[in-house]
């Protein structure tokens, strides 16, 4: 699984002109699923997301997690995170999982994240043409790949 986490002051997802998710302070999580992903990837990544200390404390030091600041999360599926750009100018998405595998993994990811966060997590609509708006706070943007745990 690959993610891009963005610390946001606000974010929203719109589909067909209707806002389906919106948050104030929290994280926008773009999530890419590949066929090699497992429940272990979901567990490790959701734990990392809820505990990652990327929010400022009272001394303006990034020392707090999204849980510590009572922040919210929106998760948006994004197969393009698995783009391979080595050859030519047209990205290949061969590593991105097909919907029959990716949708259940995405849904499990959201469920586990909600359980660890102890509240509802906003989502996009898998496979839809989504308009994602955000005000990146910092800016703080972090990419995480469960196959390359740096």
Protein Blocks (a to p, Z undefined) as FASTA:
>chain_A
ZZdddddfbdcddeehiafbdcdedddddddddfkbcfklmmmmmmmmmmoccbccfkop
afbdfklnopacdddddfklmpcfkgojbdcfklpccfklmmmmmmmmmmmmmmmnopac
ddddehiacddddddehiacddddfklcZZ
